[in-house]
Amino acid sequence: MQTVRLLNGVLMPQIGMGTWQINDREVLANIIERGYDMGYRLIDTAAAYGNEIGIGKALEKLSVPRGEMFLSDKVWNSCRGYEKVREACKRSMKKLKTDYLDLYLVHWPASPKLYSDWEAQNASTWRGMESLYRDGYVRAIGVCNFKPHHLEALGNTAEIQPMVNQIEVHPGMMQSDTTTFCAEKNICIEASSPLGNGQILSHELISTIAKSHDKTPAQICLRYAVEQGFVVIPKTSSSVRLAENMDIFDFSLTPDEKSSLSKMPYCGGVGIDPDEVTEFG
C-alpha cells in the first residue's frame, strides 16, 4: 500500500475506505472484509456518522492485528473544548473496540456565525487534541474543513501543528488557497469527497482522459489526487467499486492532463462553506 508520511513521521495509507452514510452493519462488515482482502488498511469514520459500533464489530470479526489497520475518527461539533474532546475520543475508541486511534480529527471549525469567539473555541478544542496526542491515545491529530484563516488563527496558540486537513477537493473544486497553504506548512491534505457529488464523472475532459488510459472517470479523479500527494477516502458500499478505486497505481497522468484537470471550472462540489455553517452546532 502506498503511504504518505505525516509531519510527525507516521505513515498513512494513501487510499482508504470512506464510511459516511454507511450504517448497515452487515454492509460495513462486508466492505471492511472485502476491502482488507484488496489491500485497504485505512478506515475513515466520525462520531457523527453513527457507525463506529458497526465498524468495531466488523474489525473484531475480521480479527487482524490492530497495527495492520489505520483508524481515523472525528470529534463532532457538540464536543468542542478541552474536556469534551477527551471524553468524546474515549467514547469513540470504546465503540471501535480499540485502545488508540491512528488519526483523530476536528470535524468542523467553530463558525463565526455560531461563535463570536470562534478562535478561542478552536484553540480550546485543539488543546484537548494535543493532550490526547501527548497521552498516547492518538498517533496523529488534524482537522477537517479548515481554511487558511482558521489554520492561521489556530497556529497562534497551538503547540502541535495539525498533521492532516481533510477537505473536499477534486477536479472542479481544487481549493487552491487551502491546499497551497497546507503544502507550505507540511499539512497533509485528505480528500474527503474526491469524486465530488458525482457530477464530475460525466465531465467531457475527465471522460476523454479516462478513455486514453483505459480507466474510469472515477479512477482518473482518484489518480489525480494521489499524484498531488493527497490521501483519498472514496465512499462506496460496492465490492466492484472498492476494487476499481484501488486500481489506480498502475498508470500516471501526463503533465498536460494534470494541468487541464487543475484548471477545470467549478463542477460537482458538495460545497459546504465552514464559515457559513449554522446548522451543525
KAWO-V648951 format. One record per backbone hydrogen bond with DSSP energy under -1.0 kcal/mol. NH is the residue of the N-H (numbers start at 1). CO is the residue of the C=O. E is the energy in kcal/mol with one decimal. If there is no record, write none. Layout:
nh=<NH | NH>
co=<CO | CO>
e=<E | E>
This chain:
nh=<4 | 6 | 9 | 12 | 14 | 16 | 17 | 18 | 22 | 28 | 29 | 30 | 31 | 32 | 33 | 34 | 35 | 36 | 37 | 38 | 39 | 40 | 43 | 44 | 45 | 47 | 49 | 55 | 56 | 57 | 58 | 59 | 60 | 61 | 62 | 63 | 68 | 69 | 70 | 72 | 73 | 75 | 79 | 85 | 86 | 87 | 88 | 89 | 90 | 91 | 92 | 93 | 94 | 95 | 96 | 98 | 101 | 102 | 103 | 104 | 105 | 106 | 107 | 114 | 115 | 121 | 122 | 123 | 124 | 125 | 126 | 127 | 128 | 129 | 130 | 131 | 132 | 133 | 134 | 135 | 136 | 137 | 138 | 139 | 142 | 143 | 144 | 145 | 151 | 152 | 153 | 154 | 155 | 157 | 158 | 163 | 165 | 166 | 167 | 170 | 173 | 179 | 180 | 181 | 182 | 183 | 184 | 185 | 187 | 188 | 190 | 191 | 192 | 196 | 197 | 198 | 201 | 202 | 203 | 207 | 208 | 209 | 210 | 211 | 212 | 213 | 215 | 220 | 221 | 222 | 223 | 224 | 225 | 226 | 227 | 229 | 230 | 231 | 232 | 233 | 242 | 243 | 244 | 245 | 246 | 247 | 248 | 258 | 259 | 260 | 261 | 262 | 263 | 264 | 267 | 276>
co=<12 | 10 | 6 | 4 | 2 | 232 | 42 | 234 | 19 | 24 | 25 | 26 | 27 | 28 | 29 | 30 | 31 | 32 | 33 | 34 | 36 | 35 | 70 | 17 | 72 | 74 | 46 | 51 | 52 | 53 | 54 | 55 | 56 | 57 | 58 | 59 | 65 | 66 | 41 | 43 | 103 | 105 | 76 | 81 | 82 | 83 | 84 | 85 | 86 | 87 | 88 | 89 | 90 | 91 | 92 | 93 | 137 | 71 | 71 | 140 | 73 | 142 | 75 | 111 | 111 | 117 | 118 | 119 | 120 | 121 | 122 | 123 | 124 | 125 | 126 | 127 | 128 | 129 | 130 | 131 | 133 | 132 | 132 | 101 | 104 | 164 | 106 | 166 | 147 | 148 | 149 | 150 | 151 | 154 | 154 | 141 | 188 | 143 | 190 | 173 | 170 | 175 | 176 | 177 | 178 | 179 | 180 | 181 | 182 | 163 | 165 | 231 | 167 | 193 | 268 | 195 | 198 | 199 | 200 | 203 | 204 | 205 | 206 | 207 | 208 | 209 | 210 | 216 | 217 | 218 | 219 | 220 | 221 | 222 | 223 | 226 | 225 | 189 | 14 | 191 | 238 | 239 | 240 | 241 | 242 | 243 | 246 | 254 | 255 | 256 | 257 | 258 | 259 | 261 | 172 | 273>
e=<-2.7 | -3.3 | -2.4 | -3.1 | -3.0 | -2.2 | -2.7 | -2.1 | -2.0 | -2.6 | -2.5 | -2.1 | -2.7 | -2.4 | -2.0 | -2.9 | -2.8 | -2.3 | -2.0 | -1.6 | -1.2 | -2.8 | -2.4 | -2.4 | -2.5 | -2.0 | -1.2 | -2.3 | -2.7 | -2.4 | -2.1 | -2.6 | -2.1 | -2.3 | -2.2 | -2.0 | -2.1 | -1.6 | -3.5 | -2.5 | -2.3 | -2.7 | -1.8 | -2.3 | -1.7 | -2.4 | -2.5 | -2.4 | -1.9 | -2.0 | -2.4 | -2.5 | -1.9 | -2.1 | -2.3 | -2.3 | -2.5 | -1.5 | -1.8 | -1.8 | -2.3 | -1.6 | -1.9 | -1.6 | -2.8 | -2.3 | -2.5 | -2.3 | -2.5 | -2.1 | -2.5 | -1.9 | -1.4 | -1.7 | -2.8 | -2.0 | -1.9 | -2.0 | -2.7 | -2.2 | -1.2 | -2.0 | -1.0 | -2.1 | -2.1 | -2.8 | -1.6 | -2.7 | -2.3 | -3.0 | -1.8 | -2.2 | -2.2 | -1.6 | -2.3 | -2.8 | -2.8 | -2.7 | -2.0 | -1.5 | -2.8 | -2.6 | -2.5 | -1.8 | -2.6 | -2.2 | -2.1 | -1.3 | -3.0 | -2.2 | -1.8 | -3.6 | -2.4 | -2.2 | -2.5 | -1.9 | -1.1 | -1.5 | -1.5 | -2.5 | -2.4 | -2.2 | -2.4 | -2.0 | -1.7 | -1.0 | -2.7 | -1.7 | -2.1 | -2.4 | -2.6 | -2.5 | -1.9 | -2.4 | -2.5 | -1.7 | -2.2 | -2.4 | -2.5 | -1.6 | -2.3 | -2.1 | -2.2 | -3.1 | -1.5 | -1.1 | -2.0 | -2.5 | -2.3 | -2.4 | -2.4 | -2.1 | -1.0 | -1.1 | -1.6 | -2.0>
